[in-house]
Amino acid sequence: MPAWKVLFVLALGLACLGLALATLVVPLTASLGDDRWRWFGGLIIATVVTSALLVLFLRRSDRLLALDTYRGRSQ
């Protein structure tokens, strides 16, 4: 696996973790009002989108790796 793919997975994983933690922390520490729910909504959407991108990339990479191994091109 090339180094850029490893770094990409690492970056997406850290982004997912950071967004998930922010989704929990920011609404709890925000002042009372509507802004708390807007922050929560925005962070939860960003977390879901980033997680979906990570899952899609990992599935694609796994499928391509399995296809190359099946064809006898193990790396």
RAVEN-V638276 format. One record per backbone hydrogen bond with DSSP energy under -1.0 kcal/mol. NH is the residue of the N-H (numbers start at 1). CO is the residue of the C=O. Records with the same first field share a line. If there is no record, write none. Layout:
NH = CO, CO
//
This chain:
6 = 2
7 = 3
8 = 4
9 = 5
10 = 6
11 = 7
12 = 8
13 = 9
14 = 10
15 = 11
16 = 12
17 = 13
18 = 14
19 = 15
20 = 16
21 = 17
22 = 18
23 = 19
24 = 20
25 = 21
26 = 22
29 = 25
30 = 26
38 = 34
39 = 35
40 = 36
41 = 37
42 = 38
43 = 39
44 = 40
45 = 41
46 = 42
47 = 43
48 = 44
49 = 45
50 = 46
51 = 47
52 = 48
53 = 49
54 = 50
55 = 51
56 = 52
57 = 53
58 = 54
59 = 55
60 = 56
61 = 57
62 = 58
63 = 59
64 = 60
65 = 61
66 = 62
67 = 63
68 = 64
69 = 65
70 = 66
71 = 67
72 = 69
73 = 68
//
